[in-house]
Amino acid sequence: MGVFVFLPLVLPLTALPIARLAERHLHPRRAARLLTAVAVILASCSTLCLGLLVVVGTAQLPGNPLPDGWSDPEVREAVPHDQFFGKAAILALLLVATACACAVVRNHRFHALAHRTLDSDPDRSEVAVLRDVSPYAYALPGTPGRIVVSTGMLACLDPAEREALLAHERAHLAGRHHRLLLAVRLAGCANPLLRPLMSAVTYSTERWADEEAARVTGDRRTAARAVGKAALVSRRASAPPLPAFAAGPVPRRVAALLGPVPPDRRWPPALTPTGVAAYVAAAGTALSALSALNAAIALFLVLEAATPL
C-alpha cells in the first residue's frame, strides 16, 4: 500500500479551484453535475482508504476478531507509521459514519415532517399553500413531488413573480436537485476537504433553477426581482435540507439573472483558468481512484498471504 493509501485523503484539494470557477464560468446545470460527480468519487476513494487503514489498525487491538496473521509485522509494514495512522483511522471512520448518519437522519426527518404536514391537507394539488406569515418556499420531493409555499411568501410577490417562483421550484423537482445536494453533503461529511464543493453545488442548483424560471417566464428581470424580494422578506431561520427559493448567495444570483444567459458548454476551453482547474480536478479524481484501487489490491494480497490456511 505504502503512501498510496494516504493520497485519496488529500487529493480532494485538487478539486477546490474548480469549485468557485465553475460557479462563474460554467452553465449551472453542468457545474452542479460536474462538482457532484467529482465530490462523490473523491469521497468514496478517501473513505475506502480510511477503511483500509482501519483494517490495519484494528488488527493491532488486543482481542480483535481478525485473524492473528493480520497483525504480523509484514502486514503492518504495508502502512507507513502504522502504529499511529492505523489506530487514528478507527476514530476518523467512526466520526465519518456518525456525520453521514446525522445528515441522512436530518434529511429524512425533515421529509417525514413535511409530508405529515401536507397529509393533513385535503388539497392534493402540486402546489401546497400553507397558512403561515413566515415567508418560505421549497420543493418537496416525493411521488409525486410537491411545491410548498407559505401565504407569507405569496403575499410579497406579484403574479409574474409568483410564476417565476413556481417555475423555479418545478425546476428543482425536475432536476432532482435534492439528490445532488444530499450526495455532496455526504461527501463533505466523508472528507472535510470537500466541503467547499457543498456550497458550490448549492449555489449551482439554485442558479440552475433560476435559469429555468427565467426561460419559462421569458423575463430574466422578473425572475431576478422575485429572487431579490424573497431574500429580503425571508427571516433568519434554519434552512431545510432541500432546495429553497431564497437560498445561496442572493446578490450573485440576482446579478447573474440580470446578465446574459450563460453558455451551455460540455467542457470549458482548455486555455482558460476554468479549463485548467477542470483538468486538474479530473486528474486528481483519476489519481485518487487509481491510488485507492492500488491500495485495496495491495492490502488484499498482503492479507491473503498473511492468513493461515
C-alpha positions as CSV (number, residue, x, y, z in Angstrom):
1,M,0.0,0.0,0.0
2,G,2.7,2.5,1.1
3,V,1.9,6.1,0.7
4,F,-0.8,5.4,-1.9
5,V,-3.3,4.8,0.8
6,F,-2.9,8.4,2.0
7,L,-3.2,10.1,-1.4
8,P,-7.0,9.9,-1.7
9,L,-7.3,11.6,1.7
10,V,-5.6,14.7,0.5
11,L,-6.3,14.7,-3.3
12,P,-9.7,16.4,-2.8
13,L,-7.6,19.6,-2.6
14,T,-7.2,19.3,-6.4
15,A,-11.0,19.9,-6.7
16,L,-11.1,23.2,-4.7
17,P,-10.0,25.5,-7.6
18,I,-12.8,24.3,-9.9
19,A,-15.5,24.9,-7.2
20,R,-15.6,28.7,-7.5
21,L,-14.6,28.9,-11.1
22,A,-17.4,26.5,-12.2
23,E,-19.9,28.7,-10.4
24,R,-18.8,31.7,-12.5
25,H,-18.0,30.3,-15.9
26,L,-19.9,27.1,-16.5
27,H,-23.6,26.7,-17.1
28,P,-25.1,25.9,-13.6
29,R,-26.5,22.6,-14.8
30,R,-23.1,21.5,-15.9
31,A,-21.4,22.9,-12.8
32,A,-23.8,21.1,-10.4
33,R,-23.4,17.7,-12.1
34,L,-19.6,18.0,-12.6
35,L,-19.0,19.1,-9.0
36,T,-21.3,16.5,-7.5
37,A,-19.6,13.7,-9.5
38,V,-16.1,14.8,-8.5
39,A,-17.2,15.1,-4.8
40,V,-18.8,11.7,-4.8
41,I,-15.8,9.9,-6.4
42,L,-13.2,11.6,-4.2
43,A,-15.2,11.0,-1.1
44,S,-15.7,7.3,-2.0
45,C,-12.0,6.9,-2.6
46,S,-11.0,8.6,0.7
47,T,-13.5,6.5,2.7
48,L,-12.2,3.3,1.1
49,C,-8.6,4.2,2.0
50,L,-9.7,5.1,5.5
51,G,-11.3,1.7,5.8
52,L,-8.1,0.0,4.7
53,L,-6.2,1.8,7.4
54,V,-8.9,0.8,9.9
55,V,-8.2,-2.9,9.0
56,V,-4.6,-2.5,9.8
57,G,-5.4,-0.5,13.0
58,T,-8.0,-3.0,14.2
59,A,-5.7,-5.9,13.8
60,Q,-3.3,-4.3,16.4
61,L,-6.0,-4.1,19.1
62,P,-6.0,-6.9,21.7
63,G,-9.0,-9.2,21.5
64,N,-10.0,-8.3,17.9
65,P,-11.8,-10.9,15.9
66,L,-9.5,-10.7,12.9
67,P,-7.0,-13.5,12.1
68,D,-3.8,-13.3,14.1
69,G,-1.7,-13.1,10.9
70,W,-3.2,-9.7,10.1
71,S,-1.2,-8.1,12.9
72,D,2.1,-9.6,11.7
73,P,4.9,-7.1,11.0
74,E,4.7,-7.9,7.3
75,V,1.1,-6.6,7.3
76,R,1.9,-3.5,9.4
77,E,4.8,-2.6,7.1
78,A,2.3,-2.1,4.3
79,V,1.3,1.2,6.0
80,P,3.9,3.8,7.0
81,H,3.8,4.7,10.7
82,D,1.1,2.1,11.2
83,Q,1.1,2.4,15.0
84,F,-0.3,5.9,14.7
85,F,-2.3,6.1,11.5
86,G,-3.8,2.6,11.8
87,K,-5.4,3.4,15.1
88,A,-6.2,7.1,14.3
89,A,-8.2,5.9,11.3
90,I,-10.6,3.9,13.6
91,L,-11.7,7.2,15.3
92,A,-11.7,9.0,12.0
93,L,-14.0,6.4,10.3
94,L,-16.3,6.5,13.3
95,L,-16.6,10.3,13.0
96,V,-17.3,10.0,9.3
97,A,-20.0,7.4,9.9
98,T,-21.6,9.5,12.6
99,A,-21.6,12.6,10.5
100,C,-23.1,10.8,7.5
101,A,-25.8,9.2,9.6
102,C,-26.7,12.5,11.2
103,A,-27.0,14.1,7.7
104,V,-29.3,11.3,6.5
105,V,-31.4,11.3,9.6
106,R,-31.9,15.1,9.5
107,N,-32.8,14.9,5.8
108,H,-35.3,12.0,6.5
109,R,-36.9,13.8,9.5
110,F,-37.5,16.9,7.5
111,H,-39.1,15.0,4.7
112,A,-41.3,13.0,7.1
113,L,-42.4,16.1,8.9
114,A,-43.2,18.0,5.7
115,H,-45.1,15.0,4.3
116,R,-47.1,14.6,7.5
117,T,-48.0,18.3,7.4
118,L,-49.2,18.0,3.9
119,D,-51.1,14.8,4.5
120,S,-53.5,16.7,6.8
121,D,-54.4,19.0,3.9
122,P,-57.2,17.6,1.7
123,D,-55.9,19.5,-1.3
124,R,-53.5,17.2,-3.2
125,S,-52.5,19.7,-5.9
126,E,-48.9,20.2,-7.0
127,V,-48.6,23.5,-5.0
128,A,-49.3,23.3,-1.3
129,V,-50.0,26.7,0.2
130,L,-49.5,26.7,4.0
131,R,-51.2,29.4,6.0
132,D,-48.1,30.9,7.6
133,V,-46.9,34.5,7.9
134,S,-43.3,33.4,7.7
135,P,-42.2,33.7,4.0
136,Y,-40.7,30.5,2.6
137,A,-40.9,28.2,-0.4
138,Y,-39.2,24.9,-1.2
139,A,-39.5,21.9,-3.4
140,L,-40.5,18.7,-1.5
141,P,-39.5,15.5,-3.5
142,G,-41.8,12.5,-3.4
143,T,-44.3,10.6,-5.5
144,P,-45.3,13.0,-6.8
145,G,-43.1,15.9,-5.8
146,R,-44.8,19.0,-4.5
147,I,-44.1,22.7,-4.0
148,V,-44.5,24.1,-0.5
149,V,-45.1,27.8,-0.2
150,S,-46.4,29.9,2.6
151,T,-49.0,32.6,2.3
152,G,-46.4,35.0,3.7
153,M,-44.2,34.4,0.7
154,L,-47.1,34.7,-1.8
155,A,-48.2,38.0,-0.3
156,C,-44.8,39.5,-1.0
157,L,-44.8,38.7,-4.8
158,D,-46.9,40.0,-7.7
159,P,-48.4,37.4,-10.1
160,A,-45.5,37.4,-12.5
161,E,-43.0,36.9,-9.7
162,R,-45.2,34.1,-8.3
163,E,-45.0,32.4,-11.7
164,A,-41.2,32.7,-11.5
165,L,-41.2,31.2,-8.0
166,L,-43.2,28.2,-9.1
167,A,-41.1,27.7,-12.2
168,H,-38.0,27.8,-10.0
169,E,-39.3,25.1,-7.7
170,R,-40.5,22.9,-10.5
171,A,-37.0,23.0,-11.9
172,H,-35.7,21.7,-8.6
173,L,-38.1,18.8,-8.7
174,A,-37.5,18.0,-12.4
175,G,-33.7,18.2,-12.0
176,R,-33.8,16.1,-8.8
177,H,-31.6,18.6,-7.1
178,H,-32.3,17.1,-3.6
179,R,-30.3,14.1,-4.7
180,L,-27.3,16.2,-5.8
181,L,-27.4,18.2,-2.5
182,L,-27.6,15.1,-0.3
183,A,-24.8,13.4,-2.3
184,V,-22.4,16.3,-1.9
185,R,-23.4,16.8,1.7
186,L,-22.5,13.2,2.5
187,A,-19.2,13.7,0.5
188,G,-18.4,16.7,2.7
189,C,-19.1,14.6,5.8
190,A,-16.8,11.8,4.5
191,N,-13.9,14.3,3.8
192,P,-13.9,17.8,5.2
193,L,-11.7,19.0,2.3
194,L,-14.8,18.6,0.0
195,R,-17.0,21.0,2.0
196,P,-16.3,23.9,-0.3
197,L,-18.0,21.9,-3.1
198,M,-21.1,21.7,-0.9
199,S,-21.7,25.5,-1.1
200,A,-20.7,25.5,-4.8
201,V,-23.3,22.8,-5.7
202,T,-25.9,24.6,-3.6
203,Y,-25.3,27.8,-5.5
204,S,-25.3,26.0,-8.8
205,T,-28.6,24.2,-8.3
206,E,-30.2,27.5,-7.3
207,R,-28.8,29.1,-10.4
208,W,-29.9,26.2,-12.5
209,A,-33.5,26.7,-11.2
210,D,-33.2,30.5,-11.7
211,E,-32.3,30.0,-15.3
212,E,-35.2,27.6,-15.8
213,A,-37.5,30.2,-14.2
214,A,-36.2,32.9,-16.5
215,R,-36.7,30.7,-19.5
216,V,-40.3,29.7,-18.6
217,T,-41.4,33.3,-17.7
218,G,-39.4,34.8,-20.6
219,D,-38.2,37.6,-18.5
220,R,-34.9,37.5,-16.6
221,R,-35.6,40.7,-14.8
222,T,-38.8,39.4,-13.3
223,A,-37.0,36.2,-12.1
224,A,-34.3,38.4,-10.6
225,R,-36.8,40.6,-8.9
226,A,-38.6,37.6,-7.4
227,V,-35.3,36.2,-6.0
228,G,-34.4,39.5,-4.6
229,K,-37.8,40.1,-2.9
230,A,-37.9,36.6,-1.5
231,A,-34.4,37.1,0.1
232,L,-35.4,40.5,1.6
233,V,-38.5,39.2,3.3
234,S,-37.2,35.8,4.4
235,R,-36.4,35.7,8.1
236,R,-33.3,34.1,9.5
237,A,-34.2,30.5,10.2
238,S,-32.5,27.1,10.0
239,A,-32.5,26.2,6.3
240,P,-34.2,22.9,5.3
241,P,-32.0,20.3,3.8
242,L,-33.8,20.9,0.5
243,P,-33.6,23.5,-2.3
244,A,-35.2,26.7,-1.0
245,F,-36.2,29.7,-3.1
246,A,-34.1,32.3,-1.1
247,A,-31.0,30.1,-0.6
248,G,-27.5,30.7,-1.7
249,P,-25.6,34.0,-2.3
250,V,-28.7,36.0,-3.4
251,P,-26.8,39.1,-4.7
252,R,-24.7,36.9,-7.1
253,R,-27.9,35.1,-8.2
254,V,-29.6,38.4,-9.0
255,A,-26.6,39.8,-10.8
256,A,-26.3,36.6,-12.9
257,L,-30.0,36.8,-13.9
258,L,-29.6,40.5,-14.9
259,G,-26.7,39.4,-17.2
260,P,-26.8,37.2,-20.4
261,V,-27.7,33.5,-20.5
262,P,-24.6,31.5,-19.6
263,P,-23.1,29.4,-22.4
264,D,-24.0,25.7,-22.2
265,R,-20.7,24.1,-23.0
266,R,-20.0,20.5,-22.1
267,W,-16.4,21.3,-21.0
268,P,-14.7,24.7,-20.5
269,P,-12.0,25.7,-23.1
270,A,-8.6,24.3,-22.2
271,L,-6.7,27.5,-22.3
272,T,-8.7,29.3,-19.6
273,P,-8.5,29.2,-15.8
274,T,-11.7,27.2,-15.6
275,G,-10.4,24.7,-18.1
276,V,-7.1,24.3,-16.3
277,A,-8.9,23.9,-13.0
278,A,-11.3,21.3,-14.6
279,Y,-8.4,19.3,-15.9
280,V,-6.6,19.5,-12.5
281,A,-9.8,18.3,-10.8
282,A,-10.2,15.5,-13.3
283,A,-6.6,14.4,-12.9
284,G,-6.9,14.5,-9.1
285,T,-10.0,12.4,-9.2
286,A,-8.5,9.8,-11.6
287,L,-5.3,9.7,-9.4
288,S,-7.4,9.2,-6.3
289,A,-9.4,6.4,-7.8
290,L,-6.2,4.6,-9.0
291,S,-4.5,5.1,-5.7
292,A,-7.5,3.7,-3.8
293,L,-7.6,0.7,-6.1
294,N,-3.9,0.1,-5.8
295,A,-4.0,0.3,-2.0
296,A,-7.0,-2.1,-1.9
297,I,-5.4,-4.7,-4.1
298,A,-2.1,-4.4,-2.3
299,L,-3.7,-4.9,1.1
300,F,-5.8,-7.8,-0.2
301,L,-2.7,-9.6,-1.4
302,V,-0.8,-8.9,1.8
303,L,-3.7,-10.1,4.0
304,E,-4.2,-13.2,1.8
305,A,-0.5,-14.1,2.2
306,A,-0.7,-13.5,6.0
307,T,-3.9,-15.5,6.5
308,P,-3.2,-19.1,7.6
309,L,-4.8,-21.8,5.6
